[in-house]
Amino acid sequence: MKYEILTLLREAAPDYVSGAELGERFGFSRTAAWKYIKELRAEGYTIEAASRKGYRLIASDGPINSFEIENDLGTSIVGREVLCYDALASTNVQAARLAAEGCVDGLTVMASRQTQGRGRLGRSWESTPDKGIYLSIVLRPPMAPAETQIFTLAAAVAAVRAIYGAAGLETGIKWPNDIVAGGKKLCGILLEMNCETDRVNYIVLGIGINYSHEASDFPDELQDRATSVLMELNDLNSRSACTGAKDNSGGRLALIRALLREMDAVLLDILDGKNSVILDMWREYSATIGKEVRFTLRDVEYTGTAIDITEDGRLLVDCSDGIRRGLISGEVSVRGMYGYI
């Protein structure tokens, strides 16, 4: 009921809605209306009360909660149900637990902060409270485990598109799925899977985006390797001051909703057998293809030029020893990123 009241206040803003009108519309007393208004205020909505006028919503952008994310989202699968938490050890761990219990396909788990956030290769993911986007999506694709690599590439594409659509910031993809800006990491993606020999039971796709972090929010060892959406926008604005550049960011909520919509779109492409569409978009946004890269394979270090990715997500590298190698996993350093010069 309180969100129905919120919707009415939002539609009426900046005008007031009287307590009598609320009571007539929803069939409760003015006392009950006041109770719901207090609950909405406790969630972070700014609602003004005025004698003989009623109530009006002052801030049109609400807090980040399940209602604000789900409301009129327009997706088919991703985000059909969203659970928001103040804090979790890890959104991936919570999502996996709910997946094992039989949650719906597309369930999204979000947290304002993580105490034990994780990234690829067992690394920790810094989760500064209320400054980032930390979410995990449960997917149940009808496919074999060997076919799931496309999801990490698709998630990277979705993140790039969402960041540009919601914040106006252009980013790139460092193979396989780091999102980078200015040579620094802005977003990380972690795919974990529960499967049998011939089929996937469920996938948990974790996405962490540094949104409003400042440099001081990162540990000393990451300050030359990590960035955030607003840090990059501020840098762009400072360098483009003479052109009157603006901060195009619509806020964390807008980016979350854009991310879920873009994830839904690439998921539908995959389910329709349009992997080639995902691969072409990944190539378009790649910050790896055409660059000098360095990697270690069987304890031997190689350098070369990344030239393409294959249909199964392998990175093809023309190495300096004249041999073309395909990498399916592991750590690849790209010249110009993360301190590799």
C-alpha positions as CSV (number, residue, x, y, z in Angstrom):
1,M,0.0,0.0,0.0
2,K,2.7,2.5,0.8
3,Y,4.2,2.2,-2.7
4,E,0.8,2.8,-4.2
5,I,0.7,6.0,-2.1
6,L,4.2,6.8,-3.3
7,T,3.1,6.3,-7.0
8,L,0.2,8.7,-6.5
9,L,2.5,11.3,-4.8
10,R,5.0,11.0,-7.7
11,E,2.3,11.4,-10.3
12,A,1.0,14.5,-8.5
13,A,4.3,16.2,-7.8
14,P,5.0,19.0,-7.3
15,D,1.4,19.4,-6.1
16,Y,0.0,18.2,-2.8
17,V,-2.3,15.2,-2.3
18,S,-4.6,15.7,0.7
19,G,-5.1,13.1,3.4
20,A,-8.8,13.0,2.5
21,E,-7.9,12.2,-1.1
22,L,-5.6,9.4,0.0
23,G,-8.3,8.0,2.2
24,E,-10.9,8.2,-0.5
25,R,-8.6,6.6,-3.1
26,F,-7.4,3.7,-0.9
27,G,-10.1,3.4,1.7
28,F,-8.2,4.1,4.9
29,S,-8.2,6.9,7.6
30,R,-6.0,9.9,7.7
31,T,-4.2,8.3,10.6
32,A,-3.4,5.3,8.4
33,A,-2.2,7.6,5.7
34,W,0.2,9.3,8.1
35,K,1.5,5.9,9.2
36,Y,2.4,5.0,5.6
37,I,4.0,8.4,5.0
38,K,6.2,7.8,8.0
39,E,7.2,4.4,6.6
40,L,8.2,6.0,3.3
41,R,10.2,8.7,5.0
42,A,12.0,6.1,7.0
43,E,13.1,4.5,3.8
44,G,14.6,7.7,2.6
45,Y,11.8,9.5,0.6
46,T,11.5,13.2,1.2
47,I,7.8,13.9,1.7
48,E,6.6,17.3,2.9
49,A,3.4,17.6,5.0
50,A,1.5,20.9,5.1
51,S,-1.7,21.7,7.1
52,R,-4.8,21.9,4.9
53,K,-2.8,20.8,1.9
54,G,-1.7,17.3,2.5
55,Y,1.5,15.7,1.3
56,R,3.9,16.1,-1.6
57,L,7.0,14.3,-2.7
58,I,10.0,16.7,-2.8
59,A,12.7,14.4,-4.1
60,S,11.6,12.7,-7.3
61,D,14.5,10.2,-7.1
62,G,13.9,7.6,-4.4
63,P,16.3,5.5,-2.4
64,I,17.6,2.3,-3.9
65,N,15.1,-0.4,-3.0
66,S,13.3,-3.3,-4.7
67,F,10.3,-1.1,-5.6
68,E,12.3,1.6,-7.3
69,I,14.3,-1.0,-9.3
70,E,11.4,-3.2,-10.3
71,N,8.8,-0.5,-11.0
72,D,8.1,-0.3,-14.8
73,L,11.5,-2.0,-15.5
74,G,10.2,-3.6,-18.6
75,T,12.4,-6.7,-18.7
76,S,11.4,-10.3,-19.6
77,I,13.6,-12.3,-17.2
78,V,16.4,-10.3,-15.5
79,G,15.1,-8.3,-12.6
80,R,11.6,-9.9,-12.5
81,E,12.3,-10.1,-8.8
82,V,14.8,-8.0,-6.9
83,L,16.0,-8.4,-3.3
84,C,17.9,-5.6,-1.7
85,Y,20.0,-5.9,1.5
86,D,21.8,-3.3,3.6
87,A,24.8,-5.7,3.9
88,L,25.8,-9.1,2.8
89,A,29.1,-11.1,2.9
90,S,28.7,-11.6,-0.8
91,T,25.8,-11.1,-3.2
92,N,27.1,-14.1,-5.2
93,V,26.9,-16.3,-2.1
94,Q,23.4,-15.2,-1.2
95,A,22.2,-15.6,-4.8
96,A,23.7,-19.1,-5.0
97,R,21.9,-20.0,-1.8
98,L,18.6,-18.8,-3.2
99,A,19.2,-20.5,-6.5
100,A,19.8,-23.8,-4.7
101,E,16.4,-23.2,-3.0
102,G,14.6,-22.8,-6.3
103,C,14.3,-19.1,-6.8
104,V,13.0,-17.7,-10.1
105,D,15.1,-17.3,-13.2
106,G,16.4,-13.7,-13.3
107,L,16.3,-13.1,-9.6
108,T,18.6,-10.2,-8.7
109,V,20.3,-9.8,-5.3
110,M,21.7,-6.4,-4.4
111,A,23.5,-5.1,-1.3
112,S,24.5,-1.6,-0.2
113,R,27.8,-3.1,0.9
114,Q,29.6,-6.5,0.9
115,T,31.9,-7.6,3.7
116,Q,33.5,-10.4,1.7
117,G,33.1,-9.4,-1.9
118,R,35.0,-11.5,-4.4
119,G,36.4,-11.1,-7.9
120,R,38.1,-13.4,-10.4
121,L,41.0,-15.6,-9.5
122,G,40.0,-15.5,-5.8
123,R,40.7,-11.8,-5.4
124,S,38.7,-9.7,-3.0
125,W,36.4,-7.0,-4.4
126,E,36.5,-3.7,-2.5
127,S,32.8,-2.8,-1.6
128,T,32.7,0.7,-0.2
129,P,29.3,1.2,1.4
130,D,26.7,3.1,-0.7
131,K,29.2,4.1,-3.3
132,G,29.1,1.1,-5.6
133,I,26.7,-1.2,-7.3
134,Y,27.0,-4.8,-6.0
135,L,24.6,-7.2,-7.5
136,S,24.2,-10.8,-8.6
137,I,21.8,-12.3,-11.1
138,V,20.6,-15.9,-11.1
139,L,20.1,-17.4,-14.5
140,R,18.9,-20.9,-15.6
141,P,19.9,-21.2,-19.2
142,P,19.0,-24.5,-21.0
143,M,22.5,-25.3,-22.1
144,A,25.6,-27.4,-21.4
145,P,28.4,-26.0,-19.1
146,A,30.8,-25.7,-22.0
147,E,28.5,-23.1,-23.7
148,T,28.4,-20.7,-20.8
149,Q,31.5,-18.6,-21.6
150,I,29.3,-16.3,-23.7
151,F,27.7,-15.1,-20.5
152,T,30.8,-13.4,-19.3
153,L,31.3,-11.7,-22.6
154,A,27.6,-10.7,-22.7
155,A,27.7,-9.2,-19.2
156,A,30.7,-7.1,-20.2
157,V,28.8,-5.8,-23.2
158,A,25.7,-5.1,-21.0
159,A,27.8,-3.1,-18.5
160,V,29.5,-1.0,-21.2
161,R,26.1,-0.2,-22.8
162,A,24.4,0.6,-19.4
163,I,27.2,2.9,-18.2
164,Y,27.1,4.9,-21.4
165,G,23.3,4.9,-21.5
166,A,22.8,6.0,-17.8
167,A,25.9,8.1,-17.2
168,G,27.1,9.1,-20.7
169,L,30.6,7.6,-20.0
170,E,32.4,5.6,-22.7
171,T,34.3,2.6,-21.4
172,G,36.0,-0.4,-22.8
173,I,36.4,-4.2,-22.1
174,K,39.7,-5.7,-21.0
175,W,39.5,-9.4,-21.9
176,P,37.5,-11.2,-20.8
177,N,35.2,-9.0,-18.7
178,D,36.9,-6.1,-16.9
179,I,35.3,-2.8,-17.7
180,V,38.0,0.0,-17.9
181,A,38.2,3.7,-18.3
182,G,41.3,5.8,-18.5
183,G,43.4,2.6,-18.2
184,K,41.9,1.7,-14.9
185,K,39.3,-0.8,-13.7
186,L,35.8,0.5,-13.1
187,C,33.7,-2.7,-13.1
188,G,34.4,-6.4,-12.5
189,I,32.3,-9.5,-13.4
190,L,32.4,-12.9,-11.7
191,L,30.5,-15.9,-13.1
192,E,29.9,-18.9,-10.9
193,M,28.0,-22.0,-11.9
194,N,26.3,-25.1,-10.5
195,C,26.1,-27.8,-13.1
196,E,26.0,-31.5,-14.0
197,T,28.0,-33.1,-16.8
198,D,25.5,-32.2,-19.6
199,R,23.5,-29.3,-18.2
200,V,23.6,-26.1,-16.2
201,N,21.5,-26.0,-13.0
202,Y,22.1,-22.3,-12.5
203,I,24.5,-19.5,-13.1
204,V,25.2,-16.7,-10.7
205,L,26.5,-13.7,-12.5
206,G,28.0,-11.1,-10.1
207,I,28.7,-7.5,-11.2
208,G,30.5,-4.9,-9.2
209,I,30.6,-1.3,-10.4
210,N,32.6,1.5,-8.8
211,Y,30.1,4.4,-9.0
212,S,30.8,7.4,-6.7
213,H,34.2,6.3,-5.2
214,E,36.9,8.9,-4.8
215,A,40.6,7.9,-5.1
216,S,40.9,7.8,-1.3
217,D,38.2,5.1,-1.1
218,F,40.6,2.6,-2.7
219,P,43.5,0.9,-0.9
220,D,46.9,2.4,-1.7
221,E,47.8,-0.5,-3.9
222,L,44.7,0.0,-6.1
223,Q,44.7,3.8,-6.5
224,D,46.7,3.6,-9.7
225,R,44.6,0.7,-11.0
226,A,41.0,1.5,-10.0
227,T,38.5,4.3,-10.9
228,S,34.8,5.0,-10.6
229,V,32.0,6.4,-12.9
230,L,32.0,9.8,-11.1
231,M,35.8,10.1,-11.0
232,E,35.9,9.6,-14.8
233,L,33.0,12.0,-15.4
234,N,34.6,14.6,-13.2
235,D,37.9,14.2,-15.1
236,L,36.1,14.6,-18.4
237,N,34.3,17.6,-17.2
238,S,37.5,19.3,-15.9
239,R,39.2,18.6,-19.3
240,S,36.2,19.8,-21.2
241,A,35.3,22.8,-19.1
242,C,35.6,25.2,-22.0
243,T,32.9,23.3,-23.9
244,G,30.5,23.4,-21.0
245,A,30.5,19.6,-20.4
246,K,27.9,18.4,-17.9
247,D,27.7,15.5,-15.5
248,N,25.3,13.2,-17.4
249,S,25.0,10.7,-14.6
250,G,21.4,9.8,-13.7
251,G,22.5,8.3,-10.3
252,R,23.1,4.8,-9.1
253,L,19.5,3.9,-9.4
254,A,19.4,4.8,-13.1
255,L,22.5,2.8,-13.7
256,I,21.2,-0.3,-11.9
257,R,18.0,-0.2,-13.9
258,A,19.9,0.3,-17.2
259,L,22.2,-2.6,-16.3
260,L,19.3,-5.0,-15.7
261,R,17.7,-3.9,-19.0
262,E,20.9,-4.4,-20.9
263,M,21.5,-7.8,-19.2
264,D,18.0,-8.9,-20.2
265,A,18.6,-7.9,-23.8
266,V,21.8,-9.8,-24.2
267,L,20.3,-12.8,-22.4
268,L,17.4,-12.9,-24.9
269,D,20.0,-12.7,-27.7
270,I,21.8,-15.8,-26.2
271,L,18.6,-17.7,-25.8
272,D,17.6,-16.9,-29.4
273,G,21.0,-18.3,-30.6
274,K,22.4,-14.9,-31.5
275,N,25.8,-15.3,-29.9
276,S,27.4,-13.7,-33.0
277,V,25.6,-10.5,-32.1
278,I,27.2,-10.6,-28.6
279,L,30.6,-11.3,-30.0
280,D,30.4,-8.4,-32.5
281,M,29.4,-6.0,-29.8
282,W,32.2,-7.3,-27.6
283,R,34.7,-6.6,-30.4
284,E,33.3,-3.1,-30.9
285,Y,33.8,-2.3,-27.2
286,S,37.1,-4.1,-26.8
287,A,40.0,-2.3,-25.2
288,T,42.1,-5.4,-25.8
289,I,42.0,-6.3,-29.5
290,G,44.8,-4.6,-31.4
291,K,46.8,-4.0,-28.3
292,E,50.1,-5.4,-27.0
293,V,49.4,-8.0,-24.3
294,R,51.5,-10.1,-21.9
295,F,50.5,-13.4,-20.3
296,T,51.9,-16.5,-18.7
297,L,51.2,-20.0,-20.1
298,R,52.6,-23.0,-18.3
299,D,55.1,-20.9,-16.4
300,V,56.4,-19.2,-19.6
301,E,55.7,-15.5,-20.2
302,Y,54.7,-14.4,-23.7
303,T,54.0,-11.1,-25.4
304,G,52.2,-10.4,-28.5
305,T,49.2,-8.6,-30.2
306,A,45.6,-9.5,-29.4
307,I,43.8,-9.9,-32.7
308,D,40.4,-11.3,-32.0
309,I,38.1,-13.5,-29.9
310,T,36.7,-16.8,-31.1
311,E,33.1,-18.1,-30.8
312,D,33.9,-19.8,-27.5
313,G,35.4,-16.6,-26.1
314,R,39.1,-17.5,-26.5
315,L,41.4,-14.5,-26.9
316,L,43.7,-15.0,-30.0
317,V,47.2,-13.6,-29.7
318,D,49.8,-13.4,-32.3
319,C,52.9,-13.9,-30.1
320,S,56.3,-12.4,-30.7
321,D,57.7,-16.0,-31.3
322,G,55.5,-16.2,-34.4
323,I,52.9,-18.6,-32.9
324,R,49.2,-17.7,-32.6
325,R,47.8,-18.8,-29.2
326,G,44.3,-18.9,-28.0
327,L,43.6,-18.2,-24.3
328,I,40.4,-19.4,-22.6
329,S,41.2,-18.2,-19.1
330,G,43.9,-16.6,-17.0
331,E,45.4,-13.2,-16.5
332,V,46.3,-11.0,-19.4
333,S,48.1,-7.6,-19.1
334,V,47.3,-5.0,-21.7
335,R,49.8,-2.3,-22.4
336,G,48.4,1.0,-21.1
337,M,46.3,-0.5,-18.4
338,Y,46.8,-1.3,-14.7
339,G,50.4,0.1,-14.7
340,Y,51.6,-2.0,-17.7
341,I,53.6,0.5,-19.8
